[in-house]
């Protein structure tokens, strides 16, 4: 399966393939953890990716009751279903199919994410993006993106939804509404048909991840098929070339590495153990969000 229109310059190579593992979070929500936990530096600036999806209300009805974060950003992307966000700033967000919530925890946020349905399918993703040390103690903020506000493109029969960043796909520039962040994140949701090929121009030196959630594909000259539930972490230089083996849906996630120490304990991600201990003390003492303004939010 080849496409002679695809550039033959240096291509990114697969450094690692991970298979999403069954896990549970929140109040018993069943999900697939794609990555997260140990040796996070290799995913820098990303910390975790979860896929959640079930037709069984028992797998999601418990939701994610009120809990804290400090030191990073969370990105929730809904494919199907209805989730409600509430936080200490007074924000109430209704996440429906196709919507995105981009929340900067900064110095601290306390929020909940609860299903607003008692039956039917709930499906989506949550990505954690690290913050540089200079931004970890800045005020929290919340951005809600309605599905209709997120740009969509048709490129050579390939459907692209651009959530964040500005990338080039098959020579066409695509850009999402989330921009101007220190980590320069790119976040694309792509649907591609069998035997179709696409070239994504990711900035040199940026981390590039490809997660397949339906179908199967190959990357560059690697003949190893990446199937649904598989994530490929790629080398830092060259073009990203993807060839689909079937009708395939995938996420392409990229970002500029921060290159700072990463210390995580549960919902807190800082640079030192002392900072983690301070976050725990602040939360225990009711000071995690004490000095923050309310309603730090925006919608699109």
GUKE-635592 format. One record per residue (C-alpha): x, y, z negated; residue in three letters. Coordinates in steps of 0.05 Angstrom, whole numbers, padded with zeros to 5 digits, always signed. Each point is the difference from the previous one (the first is absolute). Layout:
<pts>
XYZALA...
</pts>
This chain:
<pts>
+00000+00000+00000UNK+00036+00063+00024UNK-00017+00070+00023UNK+00052+00030+00045UNK-00026+00070-00015UNK+00027-00006-00072UNK+00067+00034-00011UNK+00062-00045-00004UNK+00039+00046-00048UNK+00019-00022-00070UNK-00058-00033-00035UNK-00015-00007-00074UNK+00011-00070-00026UNK-00037-00038-00053UNK+00038+00003-00066UNK-00052-00038-00041UNK-00069-00031+00006UNK-00046-00004-00060UNK-00067-00036-00006UNK-00053+00033-00042UNK-00013-00036-00066UNK-00066-00009-00037UNK-00003+00045-00061UNK-00048+00034-00047UNK-00002+00072-00024UNK-00046+00049-00035UNK-00059-00036-00032UNK+00011-00066+00036UNK+00000+00026+00071UNK+00028-00054+00046UNK+00048+00025+00052UNK+00062-00016+00042UNK+00065+00033-00024UNK+00042+00010+00062UNK+00060+00028-00038UNK+00015+00032-00067UNK+00038-00016-00062UNK+00074-00017+00004UNK+00055+00029+00044UNK-00042+00059+00024UNK+00060+00038+00028UNK-00005-00039+00065UNK-00070+00029+00013UNK+00019+00072-00020UNK-00041+00045-00002UNK-00056-00051-00006UNK-00015-00037-00065UNK-00059-00046+00013UNK-00051-00022+00052UNK-00064-00037-00018UNK-00055-00026+00046UNK-00068-00011-00031UNK-00057-00033+00036UNK-00057-00046-00019UNK-00074-00015+00014UNK-00007-00026-00072UNK-00020+00056-00048UNK+00032-00039-00056UNK+00068+00014+00032UNK-00007+00076-00003UNK-00059+00021-00044UNK+00045+00013-00061UNK+00037+00054+00038UNK+00056+00041-00030UNK-00024+00034-00064UNK+00034+00062-00027UNK+00076-00006+00000UNK+00061+00046+00004UNK+00056+00013+00051UNK+00062+00043+00001UNK+00056+00011+00050UNK-00027-00022+00068UNK-00058+00004+00050UNK-00056-00050+00014UNK-00033-00007+00068UNK-00066-00037+00004UNK-00027-00017+00069UNK-00069-00031+00006UNK-00018-00045+00058UNK-00067-00023-00027UNK-00042+00014-00062UNK-00011+00057-00049UNK+00046+00019-00057UNK-00007+00059-00047UNK+00061+00039-00027UNK-00003+00041-00064UNK+00058+00035-00034UNK+00017+00045-00059UNK+00002+00061+00046UNK-00075-00008+00012UNK+00005-00028+00070UNK-00053-00049+00022UNK+00013-00032+00068UNK-00043-00048+00039UNK+00044-00044+00043UNK-00038-00032+00058UNK+00022-00041+00060UNK+00058+00035+00035UNK+00012+00051-00055UNK+00068+00013-00033UNK+00017+00026-00069UNK+00071+00028-00010UNK+00013+00014-00073UNK+00064+00029-00029UNK+00007-00022-00072UNK+00058+00047-00012UNK+00009+00013-00074UNK-00062-00039-00016UNK-00070-00020+00022UNK-00054-00042-00032UNK-00051-00027+00048UNK-00046-00058+00017UNK-00020-00034+00065UNK-00065-00037-00005UNK-00043-00036+00052UNK-00066+00033+00016UNK-00030-00063+00030UNK-00024-00064-00032UNK+00002-00043+00063UNK+00032+00000+00068UNK+00072+00004+00023UNK+00053+00043-00033UNK+00065+00007+00039UNK+00059+00047+00002UNK+00071+00015-00021UNK+00038+00037-00054UNK+00070+00025+00012UNK+00045+00031-00053UNK+00050+00053+00023UNK+00056+00023-00045UNK+00014+00073-00016UNK+00070+00031-00004UNK+00024+00019-00069UNK-00013+00073+00015UNK-00075-00014+00010UNK-00014-00053-00053UNK-00021+00052-00052UNK-00040+00046+00046UNK-00075+00006-00008UNK-00046-00056+00024UNK-00042+00010+00062UNK-00054-00037+00038UNK-00015+00001+00075UNK-00060-00035+00031UNK-00001-00012+00075UNK-00067-00018+00031UNK+00004-00052+00056UNK-00023+00052+00051UNK+00058+00046-00017UNK+00054-00052+00014UNK+00026+00004+00072UNK-00009-00061+00045UNK+00035-00014+00066UNK-00007-00048+00059UNK+00069-00013+00030UNK+00007-00052+00055UNK-00060-00037-00027UNK+00027+00002-00071UNK-00042+00032-00055UNK+00038+00042-00051UNK-00025+00034-00063UNK+00051+00050-00026UNK-00006+00010-00075UNK+00066+00034-00014UNK+00062+00027+00033UNK+00020+00012+00071UNK+00025-00058+00042UNK+00005-00017+00074UNK-00034-00062+00027UNK+00013-00021+00072UNK+00024+00070+00014UNK-00061+00034-00029UNK+00005+00043-00063UNK-00050-00018-00054UNK-00008+00037-00066UNK-00041-00007-00062UNK-00029+00052-00047UNK+00049-00017-00056UNK+00066+00037+00014UNK+00053+00042-00032UNK+00019-00049-00055UNK+00071-00011-00023UNK-00001-00074+00020UNK-00028+00016+00070UNK-00047-00060-00002UNK-00030-00028+00064UNK-00062-00044-00006UNK-00034-00029+00062UNK-00057-00051+00005UNK+00006-00033+00068UNK-00044-00048+00040UNK+00035-00035+00058UNK-00022-00054+00048UNK+00035-00065+00020UNK+00064+00008+00042UNK+00000+00075-00012UNK+00065+00034-00021UNK+00011+00065-00035UNK+00061+00041-00018UNK-00001+00043-00062UNK+00055+00052-00007UNK+00015+00002-00075UNK+00051+00053-00022UNK+00071-00028-00007UNK+00016-00019-00072UNK-00073-00005-00020UNK-00027-00063-00032UNK-00048-00036+00047UNK-00051-00053-00021UNK-00050-00038+00042UNK-00058-00036-00034UNK-00045-00046+00040UNK-00070-00007-00029UNK-00033-00034+00060UNK+00031-00040+00057UNK+00074-00010+00013UNK+00058+00036+00033UNK+00075-00001+00014UNK+00049+00056-00012UNK+00057+00018+00048UNK+00041-00059+00023UNK-00018-00041-00062UNK-00043-00059+00021UNK-00024-00012-00071UNK-00076+00012+00000UNK-00027+00046-00054UNK-00070-00025-00017UNK-00057+00030-00040UNK+00023+00013-00071UNK+00072+00009+00022UNK+00043+00062-00008UNK+00065+00014+00038UNK+00052+00047-00029UNK+00043+00026+00056UNK+00070+00027+00010UNK+00010+00075-00007UNK+00020+00016+00071UNK-00028-00011+00070UNK-00069-00001+00031UNK-00056-00042-00029UNK-00027-00047+00054UNK-00062-00041-00015UNK-00032-00053+00045UNK-00067-00030-00019UNK-00014-00074+00005UNK-00075+00009-00008UNK-00051+00053-00017UNK+00039+00031-00057UNK-00009+00054-00053UNK+00060+00027-00036UNK+00026+00057-00043UNK+00064+00036+00019UNK+00028+00036-00061UNK+00063+00041+00000UNK+00035+00050-00045UNK+00064+00036-00018UNK+00037-00036-00056UNK+00010+00041-00063UNK+00064-00036-00022UNK-00011+00010-00075UNK-00004-00050-00056UNK-00068-00033-00008UNK-00024-00021-00068UNK-00072-00026-00004UNK-00042-00024-00058UNK-00071-00014+00020UNK-00034+00065+00023UNK+00061+00044-00012UNK+00058+00008+00049UNK+00058+00044-00020UNK+00076+00004+00008UNK+00023-00022-00070UNK-00023-00045-00056UNK-00004+00061-00046UNK-00049+00034+00048UNK-00043-00063+00000UNK+00000-00002-00076UNK-00020+00074-00001UNK-00058-00014+00048UNK-00025-00056-00045UNK+00005+00046-00061UNK-00036+00056+00037UNK-00057-00046+00019UNK-00005-00031-00069UNK+00000+00070-00032UNK-00052+00027+00049UNK+00050+00048+00032UNK+00008-00032+00069UNK-00048+00050+00033UNK-00009+00051-00056UNK+00031+00060+00035UNK-00028-00011+00070UNK-00052+00042+00036UNK-00066-00031+00020UNK-00029-00013+00069UNK+00067-00002+00037UNK-00032-00029+00062UNK-00014+00010+00073UNK-00042-00036+00052UNK+00003-00005+00076UNK
</pts>
